[in-house]
Amino acid sequence: MGEKVYRMMRGAGATSITVGVIALVVGIASGILLIISGAKLIAGKSKIIF
């Protein structure tokens, strides 16, 4: 019985680490894209006429 619980905990831990790494990569990538698009908007600010 104890071995079954140990396997379940190990699987949950591995899943948590995997999801954490994926969330970290997606967060960094989206942050970089937002910074780039914001820089392009600021650079083109003088071309906007209202």
Order of alpha helices (4+ residues) and beta strands (2+ residues): alpha
